[in-house]
Amino acid sequence: MQDYLIWTILGFSLVIIELMTGTFYLVVIGVGALAGALAAWLGAPFIAQVSVAGVVAGIGTWWVQHWHAAHRTDGDQANAIDVGQSVTVANWVNPAEGILRIKYRGVEWDARIKPGDVAATAIGVGGTLHILAQDGQCWVVGSQRTAA
């Protein structure tokens, strides 16, 4: 089988798999593979094919990452159904830093108090707070409910 056919099959396969995930990273890697197919079709040696595919995929991945970062807002990482929901304080891990464990949906989660929310730091175990955002694997909570 010709090199350009292998690159083309790989590129289309990655794009089809991307349709199931929705992150756009596999699309740009698939486009990189299709660029490698073009290089192979033009008669470039294998190392040039791999280089073209890698450069196109690398630039595309960098572009997707920066596009996501530019279009992210403070609450984008939290699911819309979670923002504004009430949670219960399970225990304080570090009250001075505003780090605590909360109970939400029957499970304990790591959380931190939104900076400057003095009222939230006064709430004891069993008290109610509200989800404001998500920072990685940690919920950001506060005393005032925000609109979802």
SERO-4910 file (N, C-alpha, C, O; in steps of 0.05 Angstrom, whole numbers):
BEGIN
 pado doro    nc1    nc2    nc3   cac1   cac2   cac3    cc1    cc2    cc3    oc1    oc2    oc3
  Met    A     17    -24      0      0      0      0     18     25      0     38     26     13
  Gln    A     10     44    -15     25     69    -17     24     85      9      5     84     24
  Asp    A     46     99     14     48    115     39     25    136     41     14    139     63
  Tyr    A     19    149     19     -2    169     20    -29    158     28    -45    171     40
  Leu    A    -35    133     20    -60    120     28    -61    114     58    -81    118     71
  Ile    A    -38    106     69    -37    100     98    -41    126    113    -57    127    132
  Trp    A    -28    148    104    -32    174    118    -61    183    116    -72    194    135
  Thr    A    -73    179     92   -100    188     88   -120    172    106   -137    184    118
  Ile    A   -116    146    107   -133    130    124   -130    138    153   -150    141    168
  Leu    A   -105    143    162   -100    152    189   -114    179    195   -126    182    215
  Gly    A   -111    197    176   -122    224    179   -153    223    182   -164    235    200
  Phe    A   -166    209    163   -195    207    164   -204    192    189   -225    199    201
  Ser    A   -190    171    197   -197    157    221   -196    175    246   -215    174    262
  Leu    A   -176    191    248   -174    209    271   -196    230    271   -208    237    291
  Val    A   -203    240    247   -225    260    245   -252    246    253   -268    259    266
  Ile    A   -256    222    244   -281    208    251   -282    203    281   -304    206    293
  Ile    A   -260    194    293   -260    190    322   -265    216    336   -279    216    357
  Glu    A   -255    238    326   -260    264    338   -289    271    339   -298    284    358
  Leu    A   -304    263    320   -333    268    319   -347    257    344   -369    266    351
  Met    A   -335    237    357   -346    225    381   -337    239    406   -350    236    427
  Thr    A   -316    254    405   -305    267    430   -311    297    431   -317    307    453
  Gly    A   -308    311    409   -314    340    409   -294    358    421   -301    380    430
  Thr    A   -268    351    422   -248    369    433   -232    384    413   -218    403    420
  Phe    A   -233    376    388   -218    388    365   -189    381    364   -176    387    344
  Tyr    A   -178    368    384   -149    361    384   -144    339    363   -125    340    348
  Leu    A   -162    319    362   -158    298    342   -162    308    314   -151    297    295
  Val    A   -179    329    311   -183    340    284   -156    351    274   -148    346    251
  Val    A   -142    367    290   -117    379    281    -95    358    277    -78    360    260
  Ile    A    -96    337    293    -76    315    289    -83    300    264    -66    292    249
  Gly    A   -109    296    258   -118    284    233   -111    301    209   -102    290    189
  Val    A   -113    327    212   -105    345    190    -75    343    186    -65    345    163
  Gly    A    -60    340    208    -31    336    205    -25    311    190     -7    310    173
  Ala    A    -40    289    195    -36    264    180    -43    268    151    -30    257    133
  Leu    A    -64    284    145    -71    289    117    -50    306    104    -45    303     80
  Ala    A    -37    324    119    -14    339    108      9    320    102     23    323     82
  Gly    A     13    300    119     33    280    113     26    264     88     44    256     73
  Ala    A      0    259     84     -9    245     60     -2    262     35      6    251     15
  Leu    A     -7    288     37      0    305     14     30    305      8     38    303    -15
  Ala    A     46    305     29     75    304     26     83    277     13    101    277     -4
  Ala    A     70    256     21     76    230      9     68    229    -20     82    218    -37
  Trp    A     45    240    -26     35    240    -53     53    256    -72     56    250    -95
  Leu    A     65    278    -60     84    294    -76    112    281    -79    129    292    -92
  Gly    A    116    258    -65    141    243    -68    162    249    -47    185    242    -51
  Ala    A    154    262    -26    174    269     -5    183    243     10    167    224     11
  Pro    A    208    242     20    217    219     35    201    216     61    188    235     70
  Phe    A    202    192     73    186    187     96    191    206    119    173    215    133
  Ile    A    217    214    124    223    232    146    210    259    141    202    273    160
  Ala    A    209    268    116    195    293    110    165    291    114    153    310    124
  Gln    A    154    268    108    125    263    112    119    266    142     99    279    150
  Val    A    135    252    158    131    253    187    135    281    198    120    290    216
  Ser    A    155    295    188    160    322    197    137    341    190    129    357    207
  Val    A    127    339    166    104    356    157     80    350    175     67    368    185
  Ala    A     74    324    179     51    317    196     55    327    224     36    337    236
  Gly    A     79    324    235     84    334    262     82    364    265     70    373    285
  Val    A     93    378    246     92    408    248     63    418    246     54    435    261
  Val    A     48    407    226     20    416    223      3    408    247    -12    425    257
  Ala    A      7    384    258     -8    376    282      0    392    306    -17    400    322
  Gly    A     26    398    309     35    414    332     25    442    331     16    453    351
  Ile    A     25    455    307     15    482    305    -15    482    310    -26    500    323
  Gly    A    -29    462    299    -58    461    304    -66    456    333    -84    468    343
  Thr    A    -51    439    346    -56    434    375    -50    459    391    -66    465    409
  Trp    A    -29    473    385    -23    498    399    -45    518    394    -54    532    413
  Trp    A    -55    520    369    -76    539    363   -102    532    378   -115    550    389
  Val    A   -110    507    379   -134    499    393   -131    505    423   -150    515    435
  Gln    A   -108    500    435   -104    505    463   -107    535    469   -120    543    488
  His    A    -95    552    452    -98    581    457   -126    591    451   -135    610    464
  Trp    A   -139    579    432   -167    587    426   -185    581    450   -201    597    458
  His    A   -181    556    462   -197    549    485   -191    568    509   -209    576    523
  Ala    A   -166    574    513   -158    592    535   -170    620    531   -178    633    551
  Ala    A   -170    630    507   -180    657    501   -211    658    504   -221    680    510
  His    A   -225    636    500   -254    637    502   -265    625    527   -289    621    530
  Arg    A   -248    620    547   -257    609    573   -263    632    591   -248    652    593
  Thr    A   -285    631    605   -292    650    626   -289    637    653   -284    613    655
  Asp    A   -292    652    674   -287    642    701   -303    618    708   -293    599    721
  Gly    A   -328    617    700   -346    595    707   -348    573    686   -363    554    690
  Asp    A   -334    575    664   -336    556    643   -329    527    650   -340    508    639
  Gln    A   -311    524    669   -302    497    676   -323    482    692   -323    457    692
  Ala    A   -341    496    705   -362    483    720   -385    477    702   -392    494    684
  Asn    A   -398    455    706   -422    449    691   -444    469    698   -445    478    722
  Ala    A   -460    477    679   -481    497    684   -500    488    705   -511    504    720
  Ile    A   -505    461    707   -523    452    728   -511    453    756   -526    452    775
  Asp    A   -485    455    758   -472    456    784   -470    484    796   -473    488    820
  Val    A   -466    504    779   -463    532    789   -489    540    802   -511    538    790
  Gly    A   -487    550    826   -510    560    841   -522    539    860   -539    545    876
  Gln    A   -514    514    857   -525    492    874   -514    495    903   -492    504    907
  Ser    A   -531    486    921   -524    487    949   -507    462    957   -512    440    946
  Val    A   -488    466    974   -471    444    984   -469    447   1014   -475    468   1026
  Thr    A   -462    425   1027   -460    425   1056   -431    422   1064   -416    407   1052
  Val    A   -422    438   1084   -395    436   1094   -392    410   1109   -405    406   1129
  Ala    A   -374    393   1100   -368    368   1114   -348    372   1136   -352    363   1158
  Asn    A   -326    385   1130   -306    393   1150   -286    413   1138   -283    414   1113
  Trp    A   -274    428   1155   -254    447   1147   -226    434   1147   -218    422   1166
  Val    A   -212    436   1125   -185    425   1122   -165    446   1132   -147    440   1148
  Asn    A   -168    471   1123   -150    493   1131   -167    519   1131   -169    532   1110
  Pro    A   -179    525   1154   -196    549   1155   -182    575   1147   -194    593   1135
  Ala    A   -156    577   1155   -142    602   1149   -139    606   1119   -139    629   1109
  Glu    A   -136    584   1104   -133    586   1075   -160    584   1060   -161    588   1036
  Gly    A   -181    578   1075   -208    575   1063   -211    549   1048   -227    547   1029
  Ile    A   -197    528   1056   -199    502   1043   -216    483   1060   -212    481   1085
  Leu    A   -235    470   1048   -253    453   1062   -262    429   1045   -256    428   1021
  Arg    A   -277    411   1058   -290    389   1044   -319    394   1045   -330    402   1065
  Ile    A   -333    390   1022   -362    394   1021   -376    369   1012   -364    351   1000
  Lys    A   -401    367   1019   -418    344   1009   -436    355    988   -450    375    992
  Tyr    A   -434    342    965   -451    350    942   -457    325    926   -439    310    918
  Arg    A   -482    321    921   -492    297    906   -484    271    920   -478    252    907
  Gly    A   -483    272    947   -477    248    962   -448    241    964   -441    219    974
  Val    A   -430    258    954   -402    252    954   -387    276    966   -396    299    964
  Glu    A   -364    271    980   -348    292    990   -328    302    968   -316    286    954
  Trp    A   -325    329    967   -308    341    947   -290    361    960   -296    371    982
  Asp    A   -267    367    947   -249    388    956   -261    415    947   -273    416    925
  Ala    A   -259    435    963   -269    461    956   -252    483    969   -237    478    988
  Arg    A   -255    507    959   -242    530    971   -262    553    970   -278    555    951
  Ile    A   -260    570    990   -277    594    991   -267    614    971   -243    619    968
  Lys    A   -286    627    958   -279    649    940   -265    670    956   -274    678    977
  Pro    A   -242    680    946   -226    701    960   -244    725    966   -258    735    949
  Gly    A   -242    734    991   -257    758   1000   -285    752   1011   -298    771   1020
  Asp    A   -294    727   1011   -320    720   1021   -318    714   1051   -316    691   1059
  Val    A   -319    735   1067   -316    733   1096   -339    717   1108   -335    702   1127
  Ala    A   -363    721   1098   -387    707   1109   -384    677   1106   -392    662   1124
  Ala    A   -372    668   1085   -369    639   1080   -350    626   1100   -353    603   1108
  Thr    A   -329    641   1107   -309    630   1126   -320    626   1154   -309    611   1170
  Ala    A   -342    639   1160   -355    637   1187   -374    613   1189   -383    607   1210
  Ile    A   -380    601   1167   -399    578   1167   -386    553   1177   -364    546   1169
  Gly    A   -399    540   1196   -388    516   1208   -396    491   1194   -409    491   1173
  Val    A   -387    468   1205   -393    442   1194   -424    439   1194   -437    445   1213
  Gly    A   -434    429   1171   -463    426   1168   -476    450   1156   -500    449   1148
  Gly    A   -461    472   1153   -472    497   1141   -475    494   1111   -464    476   1099
  Thr    A   -489    513   1099   -494    512   1070   -478    534   1056   -478    557   1064
  Leu    A   -465    526   1034   -452    544   1016   -462    539    988   -479    521    984
  His    A   -453    555    968   -462    552    941   -439    550    922   -418    564    926
  Ile    A   -441    533    902   -420    530    881   -420    555    863   -440    563    853
  Leu    A   -396    566    860   -392    590    843   -378    583    817   -384    594    796
  Ala    A   -359    564    819   -343    557    795   -328    531    802   -330    520    824
  Gln    A   -311    522    783   -294    499    787   -266    507    779   -262    518    757
  Asp    A   -247    500    796   -219    506    790   -204    479    790   -196    469    811
  Gly    A   -202    467    766   -190    440    764   -208    420    778   -231    417    769
  Gln    A   -198    406    798   -214    386    812   -226    398    838   -236    383    855
  Cys    A   -224    423    841   -233    436    866   -256    455    860   -255    472    842
  Trp    A   -278    453    876   -300    472    873   -293    498    886   -280    499    907
  Val    A   -302    520    875   -300    546    887   -328    552    898   -347    553    882
  Val    A   -330    557    924   -356    561    937   -357    588    951   -337    600    956
  Gly    A   -382    597    956   -385    622    970   -412    623    985   -428    604    982
  Ser    A   -416    644   1000   -440    646   1016   -464    656   1000   -487    651   1008
  Gln    A   -460    669    977   -481    680    961   -485    663    936   -466    657    922
  Arg    A   -510    656    931   -516    640    907   -514    659    882   -524    681    883
  Thr    A   -502    648    861   -501    664    836   -521    652    817   -529    629    819
  Ala    A   -528    668    797   -546    658    776   -532    638    759   -509    642    751
  Ala    A   -545    616    754   -533    594    738   -532    601    709   -522    585    693
***
